Amino acid sequence: MTLEQARAIIASPFFSAFLEPAADRCACITAWLSAQNIPYRTVTLQNKTHIVITYRQSAYDSRFKMKTLIAHYDRAAGCPGANDNSAACVQLLLFAKTLLHKRDAHNIRIIFTDGEEAGAESIKNQGAYRLGQGLRALSMQRDDIFVFDMCGSGGTLILSESGIYGRDKRKTAALIALHRRCRIYADAACRGRWLSLPTAYSDNAGLISAGLTAQVITVLPRKEAELLMRYMPCSEMLQHCIITNAHIPVTSPLAAVIPQTWQRMHSPQDSRETLTPQAFVLIDKMLRYLAVVKESLN
């Protein structure tokens, strides 16, 4: 993907329609998939409708791990949701079209989830928690799961460290192993343009609570990411504010540390004007690398 192509995507009629306050975002996604002849099915769990894309049998090689790519399509009330999480949804939709024409096995499924924002009340209210329970029941706990959230602004890929530690030894070991593999992938796909940092929880919170292994991938402007990196390892207060996406008063010293990109989350300022084509190019590189990397099940 070129910067020109990325600019065209951000300015496209589909993106505009997806951002409309009254948009039926599930219908927008399924209509687009149908128009592109991309195979999908919808799964409704506790009034949350998830959209699952799987490809023909030849796209999957049972010798290697499955890679499940996830983006939530719901948004906070009264918020345009351009970066949280429309950008990642559009990025995965376009990648789904790319995979449709890929001849080699890629072992990728894509899921658009509903109810991520409900996790602010309780992890078990999050749509991904129920989805994770369903995936686990289908013996998908060995999948490598990558959650794409807030991927539309900046030029630095961020691999989240949140949710990895403070769990039982087996779960922590699995999360650490996935994070380490993801660092290798990021270095191959986006060398010199990625960092590992704590971030707010996303669908990974519900998925991990359901017994699955998930890694959040997001994007930040370089200056914002480097400023936050200077405060690592961070204080408990800063860590709490980041992970819970707590509202930070402008008078708080933390307001100068926590990325402005994150402070726009769940606000009217999360608009299309804040998106940057560099973020779309970066995510495209990472997605294309994930399509070719193969991890043995053994």
Secondary structure, 3 states (H helix, E strand, C coil): CCHHHHHHHHCCHHHHHHHCCCCCHHHHHHHHHHHCCCCEEEEEECCEEEEEECCCHHHCCCCECCEEEEEECCCCCCCCCHHHHHHHHHHHHHHHHHHHCCCCCCCEEEEEECCCHHHHCCHHHCHHHHHHHHHHHCCCCCCEEEEECCCCCCCEEEEECCCCCCCCHHHHHHHHHHHHHHHHHHHHHCCCCEEEECCCCCHHHHHHHCCCCEEEEEEECHHHHHHHHCCCCCCHHHHHHHHHCCCCCCCCHHHHCCCHHHHCCCCCCCCHHHCCHHHHHHHHHHHHHHHHCCCECC
